[in-house]
Amino acid sequence: MEFHPQPKGGTPRPWAFPAPERGVLDNGLTVLRCHRPGQQVVAVEIALDAPLDAEPEGLDGVATIMARALSEGTDKHSAEEFAAELERCGATLDAHADHPGVRVSLEVPVSRLAKALALLAEALRAPAFADREVDRLVRNRLDEIPHETANPARRAAKQLSAELFPAASRMSRPRQGTEDTVARIDSAAVRAFYEAHVRPVTATAVVVGDLTGVDLDAVLADTLGAWTGDDPQPRTAPPITADDTGRVVIVDRPGAVQTQLLIGRIGPDRHDRVWPAQVVGTYCLGGTLTSRLDRVLREEKGYTYGVRAFGQVLRSTADGTGAAMLAISGSVDTPNTGPALDDLWRVLRTLAAEGLTDAERDAAVHNLVGVAPLKYETAASVAGTLADQVEQQLPDDFQAELYRRLAETGTVEATAAVVNAFPPDRLVTVLVGDAAQIKEPVEALGVGEVTVVTG
């Protein structure tokens, strides 16, 4: 029997986040392209400058309905025909709205890129917004809302936003609208929002994949380059203000066997120099199964299957007026809600008093930096991150620079950042659970005034 020689590992190659090439089409559309050899499925991201705070008063959710309606028929194809054309390309097309704007995502085999980009351009240039299709999307969205309300994690997130931000702020209200606001949306409202905010001069297209043999300039000129639109009206983003006075809000769910917890406040966005250290410190606190929160609440006490700490960008702007949500989330069994919160606060106070260890810092940096080559193995993950950078007004080399800064972050710096991010006396706590069982033990902790709401 003949055995083949055992394969040997090659020389490790240094890795860095891919650097895009930037350009502008004649119609004003900014294009970022990134050649990724071997990635035969090309990912395209379109970032549209249509933020949620631009939605008309009383029409929260119109950006979401517009995003969903972009693929529901055009001036050339009905909704069914458009879907069939995408299928013939082997392509998927999705769109969603969030605080920074609307994102449209396309994935397609490189051999059918030209055809798929033509369909994408058609959806952006001349969406039909037919009454029948918009009405169906509105009904679908109204059907989703009760299910979201019933979901403890979604309900907690909704309540935390309402607690942190003033009622006049768009950030205080559900991203995809409420039953009252969505019910008011019709095709005319969707069309008006589209015409006010969707145009090539304020949009950016990101194209990532194996572009060998593809004349991308010609393909873009024939497809997205044919999209036209006038200059936008000047628009200023409202300032972000928040009230992080320490307090507890219980959303009453009688008979609940678990309590969903969400503890948060707002902090700096990615333009702040503290961001890398905050990423490392937050990961040490609750980024993985071996973090402090899990070690105490899960491994030692058995209160939960897991608790996570994270930072989520809400709006990131070059002038420094953006913000991120800093939060701790998880669920615990109802009888141990009070003890679990007591231990969680003890973890935060101990962290402030004693700091992180070098071993915690080293493990966090190793995991955060070491996983990057796998995290960005697909074209879609690279395209999504490049589009995030565009929405957040970050330079094209931000992600590459971030990994260098993560590796350079020291234990003292990471400690200071996470302690400032999660001060025990400046956190808003939302608990979705049985108020009759958890209110009294939570009040005994003295972490802030406790109120109970229903719904």
Salt bridges, closest charged atoms under 4 A:
GLU45 OE1 - ARG103 NE 3.00
ASP49 OD1 - ARG235 NH2 2.84
ASP53 OD1 - ARG235 NH1 3.94
ASP53 OD2 - ARG315 NH1 3.39
GLU55 OE1 - ARG170 NE 2.81
ASP60 OD1 - ARG170 NE 3.45
ASP60 OD2 - ARG173 NE 2.50
GLU72 OE1 - ARG136 NH2 2.74
ASP75 OD2 - ARG125 NH1 3.36
GLU85 OE2 - ARG88 NH1 2.64
GLU85 OE1 - LYS115 NZ 3.35
ASP98 OD1 - ARG175 NE 2.62
GLU122 OE2 - HIS77 ND1 2.67
GLU133 OE2 - ARG132 NH2 3.19
GLU133 OE1 - ARG136 NH2 2.75
GLU144 OE2 - ARG68 NH1 3.25
GLU144 OE1 - ARG141 NH1 2.74
GLU148 OE2 - ARG141 NH1 2.83
GLU148 OE2 - ARG154 NH2 3.06
GLU163 OE1 - ARG247 NE 3.43
ASP217 OD1 - ARG33 NH2 2.71
ASP230 OD1 - ARG199 NH2 2.75
ASP243 OD2 - ARG247 NH1 3.81
ASP244 OD2 - ARG265 NH2 3.07
ASP244 OD1 - ARG426 NH2 2.53
ASP294 OD2 - ARG308 NH1 3.03
GLU299 OE2 - ARG298 NH1 2.51
ASP342 OD2 - ARG346 NH2 3.35
ASP343 OD2 - LYS301 NZ 2.86
ASP343 OD1 - ARG346 NH1 2.63
GLU360 OE2 - ARG292 NE 2.76
GLU360 OE2 - ARG295 NH2 3.49
ASP362 OD1 - ARG361 NH1 2.84
ASP388 OD1 - ARG103 NH1 2.88
GLU391 OE1 - ARG103 NH1 3.06
ASP396 OD1 - ARG22 NH2 2.74
GLU401 OE2 - ARG404 NH2 2.16
GLU408 OE2 - ARG404 NH1 2.65
GLU443 OE2 - LYS439 NZ 2.60
